[in-house]
Amino acid sequence: MRRHEDPVLVAVAPSGVLLCMGVIYGPAGAYLPELFATRLRYSGAGFSYNLGGVLGGAAAPLAVTALAENCRPAVGGWFMSATALLSLACVLALPETKERDLELVRPGPGPEGEAAPAR
């Protein structure tokens, strides 16, 4: 029996991939909305999530394919590694939101009838 016909391997491989996706998308779904004030939370999280999906899900594979065709195939792997390191650096640079006020920007006039300043 060839390796790709092994039913155990066919079941275990997608399970491992889905486990990795859950480890990534679980915390991202909780943390991403925390980066935005309450008034902008849904729009900001949705825009960020979808922009990341377009850039990571469309542009990166096209770039890797072009690099693999025009250079050595290993260059595509180096590109993906560099992208992963850049992503890690960006995540580490994100602010801690534990003590952050949910109403960072209050819409409308303040208590004295003037626009409330942003905190």
C-alpha positions as a Markdown table, in Angstrom:
| # | Residue | x | y | z |
|---|---|---|---|---|
| 1 | Met | 0.0 | 0.0 | 0.0 |
| 2 | Arg | 1.3 | 3.4 | -0.9 |
| 3 | Arg | 1.7 | 6.1 | 1.7 |
| 4 | His | -1.1 | 8.3 | 0.3 |
| 5 | Glu | -3.6 | 5.4 | 0.4 |
| 6 | Asp | -3.2 | 4.8 | 4.2 |
| 7 | Pro | -6.5 | 5.6 | 5.8 |
| 8 | Val | -4.9 | 6.5 | 9.1 |
| 9 | Leu | -2.6 | 9.0 | 7.4 |
| 10 | Val | -5.5 | 10.4 | 5.4 |
| 11 | Ala | -7.4 | 11.0 | 8.7 |
| 12 | Val | -4.5 | 12.3 | 10.8 |
| 13 | Ala | -3.0 | 14.8 | 8.4 |
| 14 | Pro | -6.1 | 17.0 | 8.0 |
| 15 | Ser | -6.7 | 16.8 | 11.7 |
| 16 | Gly | -3.2 | 18.1 | 12.4 |
| 17 | Val | -3.7 | 21.0 | 9.9 |
| 18 | Leu | -7.1 | 21.8 | 11.5 |
| 19 | Leu | -5.5 | 21.7 | 15.0 |
| 20 | Cys | -2.9 | 24.3 | 13.8 |
| 21 | Met | -5.6 | 26.5 | 12.4 |
| 22 | Gly | -7.5 | 26.4 | 15.6 |
| 23 | Val | -4.5 | 27.3 | 17.6 |
| 24 | Ile | -4.0 | 30.4 | 15.4 |
| 25 | Tyr | -7.6 | 31.5 | 14.7 |
| 26 | Gly | -9.0 | 30.9 | 18.2 |
| 27 | Pro | -6.9 | 33.6 | 20.0 |
| 28 | Ala | -7.1 | 35.9 | 16.9 |
| 29 | Gly | -10.9 | 35.9 | 17.0 |
| 30 | Ala | -10.8 | 37.0 | 20.6 |
| 31 | Tyr | -7.9 | 39.4 | 20.5 |
| 32 | Leu | -8.6 | 41.3 | 17.2 |
| 33 | Pro | -11.8 | 43.0 | 18.4 |
| 34 | Glu | -10.0 | 44.1 | 21.6 |
| 35 | Leu | -7.7 | 46.3 | 19.5 |
| 36 | Phe | -10.6 | 48.7 | 18.7 |
| 37 | Ala | -12.9 | 50.9 | 20.7 |
| 38 | Thr | -16.4 | 49.7 | 21.2 |
| 39 | Arg | -17.9 | 52.0 | 18.6 |
| 40 | Leu | -15.5 | 50.7 | 15.9 |
| 41 | Arg | -15.0 | 47.1 | 17.2 |
| 42 | Tyr | -17.1 | 45.2 | 14.6 |
| 43 | Ser | -16.0 | 47.2 | 11.6 |
| 44 | Gly | -12.3 | 47.3 | 12.6 |
| 45 | Ala | -12.1 | 43.6 | 13.4 |
| 46 | Gly | -13.9 | 42.6 | 10.2 |
| 47 | Phe | -11.9 | 44.9 | 8.0 |
| 48 | Ser | -8.6 | 43.7 | 9.5 |
| 49 | Tyr | -9.5 | 40.1 | 9.3 |
| 50 | Asn | -10.6 | 40.3 | 5.7 |
| 51 | Leu | -7.6 | 42.4 | 4.6 |
| 52 | Gly | -5.3 | 39.9 | 6.2 |
| 53 | Gly | -7.1 | 37.1 | 4.4 |
| 54 | Val | -6.8 | 38.9 | 1.1 |
| 55 | Leu | -3.1 | 39.7 | 1.6 |
| 56 | Gly | -2.1 | 36.4 | 3.1 |
| 57 | Gly | -4.5 | 34.2 | 1.1 |
| 58 | Ala | -4.1 | 35.7 | -2.3 |
| 59 | Ala | -1.0 | 37.8 | -2.6 |
| 60 | Ala | 1.4 | 35.5 | -0.7 |
| 61 | Pro | 0.8 | 32.3 | -2.8 |
| 62 | Leu | 1.1 | 34.3 | -6.0 |
| 63 | Ala | 4.5 | 35.7 | -4.8 |
| 64 | Val | 5.7 | 32.3 | -3.7 |
| 65 | Thr | 4.7 | 30.8 | -7.1 |
| 66 | Ala | 6.5 | 33.5 | -9.0 |
| 67 | Leu | 9.6 | 33.1 | -6.8 |
| 68 | Ala | 9.6 | 29.3 | -7.2 |
| 69 | Glu | 9.3 | 29.6 | -11.0 |
| 70 | Asn | 11.9 | 32.3 | -11.5 |
| 71 | Cys | 14.4 | 31.3 | -8.8 |
| 72 | Arg | 15.2 | 28.1 | -7.0 |
| 73 | Pro | 12.1 | 26.4 | -5.4 |
| 74 | Ala | 13.7 | 26.9 | -1.9 |
| 75 | Val | 13.3 | 30.7 | -2.3 |
| 76 | Gly | 9.5 | 30.3 | -1.9 |
| 77 | Gly | 10.2 | 28.6 | 1.4 |
| 78 | Trp | 12.5 | 31.4 | 2.5 |
| 79 | Phe | 9.8 | 33.9 | 1.6 |
| 80 | Met | 7.2 | 32.1 | 3.7 |
| 81 | Ser | 9.6 | 31.9 | 6.6 |
| 82 | Ala | 10.3 | 35.6 | 6.4 |
| 83 | Thr | 6.6 | 36.3 | 6.2 |
| 84 | Ala | 6.0 | 34.2 | 9.3 |
| 85 | Leu | 8.8 | 36.0 | 11.2 |
| 86 | Leu | 7.3 | 39.4 | 10.1 |
| 87 | Ser | 3.9 | 38.3 | 11.3 |
| 88 | Leu | 5.3 | 37.2 | 14.7 |
| 89 | Ala | 7.1 | 40.6 | 15.1 |
| 90 | Cys | 3.8 | 42.4 | 14.3 |
| 91 | Val | 1.9 | 40.3 | 16.9 |
| 92 | Leu | 4.5 | 40.9 | 19.5 |
| 93 | Ala | 4.3 | 44.7 | 18.8 |
| 94 | Leu | 0.5 | 44.8 | 19.4 |
| 95 | Pro | -0.5 | 46.5 | 22.7 |
| 96 | Glu | -1.8 | 44.8 | 25.8 |
| 97 | Thr | -5.5 | 45.6 | 26.1 |
| 98 | Lys | -6.2 | 44.2 | 29.5 |
| 99 | Glu | -6.5 | 47.6 | 31.3 |
| 100 | Arg | -7.8 | 49.5 | 28.3 |
| 101 | Asp | -11.0 | 51.5 | 28.5 |
| 102 | Leu | -13.7 | 50.2 | 26.1 |
| 103 | Glu | -14.9 | 53.7 | 25.2 |
| 104 | Leu | -11.6 | 55.2 | 23.9 |
| 105 | Val | -13.5 | 57.5 | 21.6 |
| 106 | Arg | -16.9 | 58.7 | 22.7 |
| 107 | Pro | -19.2 | 59.7 | 19.9 |
| 108 | Gly | -21.3 | 62.9 | 20.1 |
| 109 | Pro | -21.1 | 65.8 | 22.5 |
| 110 | Gly | -19.6 | 65.6 | 25.9 |
| 111 | Pro | -21.3 | 66.5 | 29.2 |
| 112 | Glu | -20.8 | 70.3 | 28.6 |
| 113 | Gly | -22.2 | 70.2 | 25.1 |
| 114 | Glu | -18.9 | 70.1 | 23.3 |
| 115 | Ala | -17.2 | 67.2 | 21.6 |
| 116 | Ala | -15.6 | 64.8 | 24.0 |
| 117 | Pro | -11.8 | 64.6 | 23.7 |
| 118 | Ala | -10.3 | 61.3 | 22.8 |
| 119 | Arg | -8.5 | 59.6 | 25.7 |
